[in-house]
Amino acid sequence: MLAIYLRPFGIPIWLVSVFGALFALAFGIVNLRDVWFVWIMVWDSTLVLVGLIVLTLALERILFFDFLAYKILCFTGENRESSDKGRIFYCKSWKLFIFLILFGAFLAIFLANDGAILVLTPLMFALFPHKRGNFYAPLIIFLLFMGFISDFASNLFVLSNLTNILTASFFAIPFAEFLRFMALPQVFAILASLLVFWCLLGLKLPQKLVLTSHFKQESLSKFGICFCFVLLALLPICAAIGAYFEIPLCFFVGFCAILAVGYGIKLGRIAPLQLLKESPFSVVVFSLGLFVVVFGLKNAGLLEILQIGIVKIMELERFLNLLSIGFLSAFGSSIINNLPMVMLGDLALKEVGDSALVFAHLLGCNIGSKFTPIGSLATLLWLVSLRRYGILIPIFRYLALAFCFSAVVLFCAIVGLYFSCIFWV
């Protein structure tokens, strides 16, 4: 795990996870039957992730996200004027803040946390090209907002997070049931995010921001806009239909990705070979290797320790056992990454038969993974993107902010889950 996050000599993370899996195999910690079991467990969720990121890259090439950002600026901007560099907007900070948070939540819900972060990071650099400055510069503040909301808002749909897909598949949770239980926690999480972000960082923004958009109306036709919105609407609809007929989600996501790529090729904005080159197929190998390593921990006795702890937690009052599971999953995710943690938790909760604890476990893995920079794949993708633009976030400042953000948002999301349980159970 240390090698995955420190990446000595620049070794790709997928190669490190493969070495870990081979090590576990060589020493008999896992066998080939275990590897096959892990693949059966994670293949759909892993391929969904690849499909979502391909779809995201295609929509970005089509300029759909530039169109959305332009509309956000049109709504929040005042005293607009044109220049050689594009259209200039004078935006009230609080208005832009609310809309960007909601926009980030929209992307996280429909394109998953990893897809959202790949879009939001370059979008922030496009909005604030010359506003780097110190740690409290608008660019850094909005980058932090987007980095956190991508995980905080990834609870609503099964397809909104790789952890959701894996858990829903493992426990055979129908799409409608997942949505029913997670709707209120999602609303509570977004509202808490708005409040805590604004109190801790938003107040440091200037009252008005001067922003420039290079998007031109003729860059994307009305048909293209409708086409992109229809694709996004198809994702949850197809997920619900697929869950009812027990069709793997990756087929629907792959179909939407193919449609988006085909439309981009028709417009002449997507080169298929270049898109394939940028698509993260190494994620498949990375996920399998990492899950094999964690399955080795399960074989070594960690699962029994977790199950003993869960039995003791179940003796607590309802709200306290939800809160305990949520925060234990959060701390576990922040230490060993939320992908292996969600699998360990799923295996530990398999015999419990309490779906509310499963949802609390998911909230902990999705929101609490932000406690540390190594807690989720989306955060790792975010940090790699920042490094490419020459931005470094001081580790101790990140940890301090992450604890305040994540602890408050997770607590509020658990409160929402508690009310969902009262209403639905």
N, C-alpha and C positions, 0 to 999 in steps of 0.2 A: 504494500500500500504506500509506503514511503517513496519507493521508486516511481510509482505512478504520478505522485504529486511533485516530487523534486526533479524528476526526469534528468538523471545524471547523463552527461555527454549528449544531451538532446535526444535521447532514445524516445521514439514514438510510444505513446501510452498503450497502444494496442499490442506492441511487441512486449512490453513489460508484463501485461496481463497474460499473454501467451506463455511467457517464461514461468510465471507463477502457477499457471494451470499445469504445465509440463512437470514442474517441481512437485506439485501435489500428486500427479500421476506416478512419477518415478518413485516416490517414497510410500506409495500405497495409501495415501490419505483419501484419495478418491479412485474409483475404477472407471472403466469405459461405460458401464451401465449408469453410473452417476452422471457422467458427461452427457449421455443421451437423455437422461431424465431432465437435466438442466436445459438442454436445447429444446425439448418438448415444452418446457415451462416458459421459455423466454422468446421463442422464435417470432411469434406474432408481434409482441411488443417491440422487439428490436427492429423488425422490418417496417413497422408503423413509424418509428422514429426516422428511419432513412427516407421513407416516403414523404413525411411531413417536411423534412428539411429540403428535399428536392422540390416539393411544392412551393415552399417559401422562397427558394432561390429563383424559381420560375416567375412567381408573382412579383418579385423584386425587379427582374429583368423587364417584365411587362410594364413597369412603372406604376403598378397599383398602389404601392405604399407611398410613393412620391405624391400621387393624387390624394391619398388620405391625409398626408401631412399638410399638403397645400390647403385642403378644405379646413383642417384644424386651424391653420394660420388665418384663413379668411374669416373664420368665425370668431377667433380671439383677437385678431389684429385690428388696429385703428389707424386712421390717417395714412392709408396706403398710397404709395407712389411707385413709379417705375424708374429703373436705372439700367445701365448697360449690364450690370451684374445680375439683374433679375428684379423681382418685385419685392419691395421693402415693406415690412410690417412692424408696427409699434404695438407690442402686445403687453397686456397687464400680466404680471408674473403669476398671480393666483389663478387667473383664467386659463393660462397656458398649462400650468401645473395640473389642474383638475383634468383638462382634456387629454394631456399626455398620459396621465395615470390611467384614465379610462381606456385610452387607445392601447396602452401596453397590456391592460387586462383583457381587452378584446382579442389581441393577438395571442396571448397566452392561452386563452380559453379555446380558440379555434385552431391554432397552429402549434400548440404545446409549448412548454417553457423553452425548450431548446430552439425551436423554430423562431419563437418570438425574440429571443436574445440576439439571434443572428440578423434580424431585421432592425431591431431597436438601436443597437450599438452604432452601426454606420449612419442611421437616421439622425442620431444626436450629433454626430460630427458634421453632418450636412446642415443641420439647423444652427450649430454654434461653431463655425469654422475658425473664427479668430478670437475665441473667448476662453482660452485654456487657463492662464493665470495660476492662482494658488488653489489650495484644496477646496475653497468655498466659491470658486468661480462657477458661473451658471452651467457650463459644460459638465464639470465634475459632479455637481449636485444632480443634474438631470440624468447623467450616466448611472449614478447610484440609485436614483428612483427607478429607472428602467431595469437595472440589474436585479433589484429586489422584487419588483412587482411581477416579473416574469415567472417567478416561483410561487409567490404569494397568491397569484390569481389562477394557478393551474390545478384547481380542484373541482371545477364544475362538471366537466364531461369526462368520460372514460378516456377519450383521446387527448385530454389536456396535459397529461404527464405520463412518461414511461412507467412510473410507479403505479399510476391508476390502471393502466392497461394490463400490467402484469398481475396486479391484485384482483381486478375484476375477472380476469381469465382464470386465475387460480381458484377463486371462490365461486365462480360461475354467477357473478352478480349481474343481473339484467341492467341494460342501459337506463331504463326508466327508474329503477330502484336507486341506482347510483346517483342520478340527477336529483331525485327526491330528497335523499339524505344530505347531499352536498350543497344544495342550493342556498340554504340559510348560512352555513359556515362560510361559503364563498362571499355572500353579501357582507357578513360581519368582517371578514378578512379585508375586503376592499375598503370598507368604511374606516376600519382601524388603520389601514395603510395610509389613507388620505390624511387622517388626523396626526398620526405619529410622524410621518414624513414632513408634514408642514411645520409641526412644532419644533422638530430637531434640525431641519435643514431649510425648509421652504422660507422661513422668516429671514434667512440670510440672503435671499435673492433681492435684487433691486426691484423697485416697484414696477418699472417698465423695462422691456427688453426689445432691442432692435434686431429683427431677424430678416433674412433674405431667402426667397424661394426661387429656384430656377425652373420650376415645373411650368409647362405651357399647356393650355387647354387642348390643343390639337395633338398632344403626345399620346393621349388615350381616348379613344372614341367612346360614345355612350354604350355601344355594344360591348366594348372591352370592359367597361366599368361594371355593367350588368353581369357579364360573364364571370368576372372575378367574385362578385358578391354571391352569385349562384353557386360557384364552387365551394365557397366557405359555408353556405347554408346547407349544401349537400353533405358535408362531413358529419354533423350531428344526426341528420336525418338517416343517412346510410348506416351510421353506427347503431341507431335504434333498430332499424330493420335487420341489420346483420346479427344483432344480439338476439332478436326474436327467432330468427331462422338458424342461429348458431353458425353463422358464416364468419370466418376470421376477419378482423377489422382491417388488416393490412391490404386485403383485396380492394376495399373501397378507397382507402387512402391512396393506394397505388394508382387506381383508376383516375382519381381527381388530379394526381400529380402528372399523369400521362396527358390528360386533357390540357392542363396548364402549359406543359412543355410544348405540346403540339401547337397551341395558339401562339406561344412565343416564337416558335420556328416560323409560323405563317407570317408573323409581323416582321420577321428578320432580326429579332432582338436576342435570339437564343441560338448558340452554336451547340448542337447536341454533344459533341466530343468534349468541348470545354466544360459544359455543365456536368457531364459524367466525371470529368477529372476533379471537379470541385465538390462532388457529392461524397458524403462521409461513409463510404462502404466499409471503411476500417472499423466503424462503430460496431458492426456486427461481430467482428472478431474480438474487439475490446470487451463487449458485453459478455460474450460467451466465456472468455478467459477469466474475467472478474467473478462471474457467477460460479464458475468451477472452483475458484479459490475459496469463496465464501462457503460453498457446499462442503469443502474440506473442513472448515471451522465447525460446521454443523455436525459432521461425522466425528470430530474430535471432542464433542461433548458440550459445545456452547448452547445448543438448542435446549438441552435439558435444564441448564441454568436459567435460560429465559422463561421456560415453561413454569418452573418453580416460582419465579418472580411474578408471573401473570396470575397464578393461583392466589398468591397473597394479595395482589392488587384487586382482584375480583371481590374480595371480602369488604372492600371499602364502599362508601356511599357512591351512588351512580356518577355524580359530577366528578368526584375525586378520582374514581377509577378511569374515567375518560381522560381527565387531566394528566394523571400519572402515565398512562400509556402514551399519550401524545408527547409529553416532554421526554420520556425515556427513548422513544423512537427518534425524537429530534436530536438528542445528544448522541445517540448511536449513529445517526446519519451524518452528523457533523464530524465524527471521528473516522468512520470507515466508508463514507459516501452513501447516499440514500438508495442507490440501486441494490447493493448487497444487503443493506439494512432492511429494505422492504421485503426481500426474499426471506431473510431470517425471521422477521416478525410474522410474515404470512405462515411460515412453517410452524412457528410457535403457537399461533392462534388457530391453527387448523382444527384442533379438537375441542376448542372452547365453545363454538357454536353461538357466539355473540357478535352480530354484524356491527353493532355500534362501536365495539372495540377495534374492529377492523378499520372503520372509517377514522377513528381517532388515531390509529397507527399511521394511516395514510396522511392525515393532516400534519402529524409530527414529521414524517419523512419529507413532505413537500415544502412545508414552511420552515421547519427547524433545521433543514439542511443548510440554510443560509448562515447559521451560527459561525461557520468557518468557510474559508474560500474553497476547501476541498470537498464540501458536502454534497454538491450536485454537479452533474455534467454541464448543465446550463451555466453555472458559475465558472467552471473551467473554460468553457467556450468564450464567456464574457471576458475573462482575464487575458486569454490569448488575443482576443480582438483589441483590447486596450493596449496591450504590449506592442501590437503591430502599429498602433497610432502614436506610440511613444508616451503613453499615460501609465504611470505606476501609482497604485493606491497603497499608502503606508499600511502595513499589516495591523499595527495596534489600533489605528483609527478605524480600520475596517472592522476589527473584532468588537470594538466598543459600540460602534453604530449597529453592527449586525445583531449584537445581543439585545440592544434596546428595541430595534425594529422587530426582530423575529419573536422575542418573548411576548411582547404586547399583542402582536398580530395572531400568534398561535393561541394565546389565552382567549382572545375574542372569538376566534374560529371554533374553539372547543365549546365556548358558551353557545354559539350558534348550533353546534352539533347536539348539545344537551337539549335545546329546545326542539330540534328536529326529532329527537328520540321520544320526547314527551308527546309530540304531535302524531308521529307515524307508528310508534310501537304500541 
